Amino acid sequence: MKIEKQFLEAYDNYAAAILRHIQFRVSDQETAQDLAQEVFFKAWQYIVSGREVKNFKPFLYKIANNLIIDYYRQRPRADVPIEDINQKQISYGPEQEKEAEREISASLAHKYLSLLEDEQRQIVYHRYVDDLAIKEISEITGKTANNVRVIIHRALKSLKDYVGKN
Amino acid sequence: MLEKIKIIKIIKKLKQASVDEGFLKSLRSRLEVRISANPVIKPAEERLFLTERSTLSGLFFKLKTMPIPLIIALIAILSGGGVTMASQASLPGETLYPVKILTEDIRSVIALNPEAKVKLEVKFAAERVAEVKEMLAEKGVEPRGLDIALSRFQKHIARAAEIIEVEKQKGKDVSKLAGETVDNFHIQKKAAKQAFEDAKQEFFTKKKQLHDQLLEAIKSGDTAGQEHIRAELADLEAAKDEAEAKKDVAIAVLEAEKDRLQDKLEETKQQEEEALDAAERADEELEEREEEQQELKEKIKEEQAEVEKEIREAIKNVKEED
């Protein structure tokens, strides 16, 4: 298959998830959309420069991560309390009957993730929301697979302790 | 263990967070433009690009890289085929419509410069609005046809905006083209709104007719007739809502692309102003420095005069003492 077609296929498969991921991590929807656009423009630029991409999914997430890091370097994270980030900005699907229940679950999920350290939050999100394999997370974050496993284990343990206490 | 599974299940609920589908569609179109403007060039093609000296050879290169069926279609179109001519009046969903779209795509591919491409995209967007208007007037809300026309409309708009952005990134002055395109988007927006507004008026007229018929049916005790008219009324309402939703999406995409272009224009203006400011500041600094130098020179002169005066007086004193 031609690389152009492969790339557009990767867009169709992962664009929504990448945008969702960025929306979760940055302050507003407009910035998230700008960054998501940048992810795909940069990815294409990389391909045009003659380099090969073996697996689009971790490759695109890696670019997204770098852009998010750059974004926060330019703008201190203290501006954006994690509790406010997604509860205000992200709206949930329109199916009426399950909406209330879903919102409660989503806000609980935000609450849980807000209790974690930045690194833990990112890795847990990659694992359970982005559905990335340990190996892929290791590729994105530059940590060893074992290290990723330990971080996830510790994050879940601390959440379990929190739930136990509350 | 159970608690852990529950926590994971709750976190997984974040997968349901919604994203702006309109934005994703528009980004895909922009990406397509970027890919075709900046393709991956294999070594053999690269040589061809490097030796590409004239617009004509560029056109030959484009033709060379086209699939054969497209070239055959191109020849048929350029030779003014009757089918092609006939297809121009077709609407989405009709047999000849794909020919009309193919003709447009080919015209876009062979357009010789980005400005011509942008103008064509804007022209095709206007054609889609005209189709929407015709469809609404002739067939009412026909979702499939409207979807085809509106999704192509969004594509044309996104492509036009993207070509301008790519040109700007290459360092070209796109302010005039961007300004014209923004104005055109504005015209398209008004035309699209008007098309849906006309359709809305038509809905109200039909609704009133159905209400009158319903009243008659109630008076005459025709229960089967009442049911039938009520069903028609419900269908009409649903069609009106559907048309309204489609209009909102099309207008939102248009607005987003218009804003994007306007931002780019503002950005260019701001950069120009900043450059002008910097030049003015540099001039002022230069003037200040010249003034300072002048003052310094005068001061040195004064000091020299004073020193000379002192020397003269000293000499005079020495002479007097002698």
Contacts between the chains, C-beta under 8 A, distances in Angstrom:
chain1	res1	chain2	res2	distance
A	3	B	40	5.4
A	4	B	35	5.3
A	4	B	39	7.1
A	4	B	40	7.1
A	7	B	35	7.0
A	8	B	28	7.3
A	8	B	31	7.1
A	8	B	32	7.1
A	8	B	35	7.4
A	11	B	28	6.0
A	11	B	31	6.2
A	12	B	28	7.6
A	15	B	24	5.4
A	15	B	27	7.0
A	15	B	28	7.3
A	16	B	19	5.1
A	16	B	24	6.1
A	19	B	19	4.7
A	19	B	20	7.7
A	19	B	23	7.6
A	19	B	24	6.7
A	20	B	14	7.7
A	20	B	15	7.6
A	20	B	17	5.4
A	20	B	19	5.4
A	23	B	17	6.9
A	23	B	19	6.9
A	24	B	14	6.9
A	24	B	17	7.2
A	29	B	20	7.1
A	33	B	20	7.0
A	33	B	23	5.3
A	33	B	27	7.8
A	36	B	27	7.1
A	37	B	27	5.6
A	37	B	30	7.5
A	40	B	27	6.9
A	40	B	31	5.5
A	41	B	31	7.6
A	41	B	34	6.5
A	44	B	31	7.1
A	44	B	34	6.1
A	44	B	35	6.3
A	44	B	38	7.1
A	45	B	38	7.8
A	47	B	40	6.1
A	48	B	38	5.7
A	48	B	39	7.5
A	48	B	40	5.6
A	50	B	40	7.8
A	86	B	17	7.1
A	90	B	17	4.6
A	90	B	18	6.9
A	91	B	18	5.6
A	92	B	16	6.1
A	92	B	17	6.4
A	92	B	18	5.8
A	93	B	16	6.0
A	93	B	18	5.4
A	102	B	13	6.6
A	102	B	16	6.1
A	105	B	10	5.6
A	105	B	13	4.1
A	106	B	13	5.4
A	106	B	14	6.3
A	106	B	16	7.2
A	106	B	17	6.8
A	108	B	10	5.3
A	108	B	13	7.9
A	109	B	10	5.0
A	109	B	11	5.0
A	109	B	12	7.9
A	109	B	13	5.2
A	109	B	14	5.0
A	110	B	14	7.7
A	112	B	7	6.4
A	112	B	10	6.6
A	112	B	11	6.3
A	113	B	11	6.8
A	113	B	14	8.0
A	124	B	11	6.5
A	125	B	11	7.7
A	125	B	14	7.4
A	128	B	8	5.6
A	128	B	11	4.8
A	128	B	12	5.2
A	129	B	11	6.6
A	129	B	12	6.6
A	129	B	14	4.7
A	129	B	15	5.4
A	131	B	15	7.9
A	156	B	4	5.4
A	156	B	7	6.3
A	156	B	8	7.3
A	159	B	7	5.1
A	160	B	3	5.2
A	160	B	4	5.7
A	160	B	7	6.5
A	163	B	3	5.9
A	163	B	6	7.9
A	163	B	7	6.7
A	164	B	3	7.3
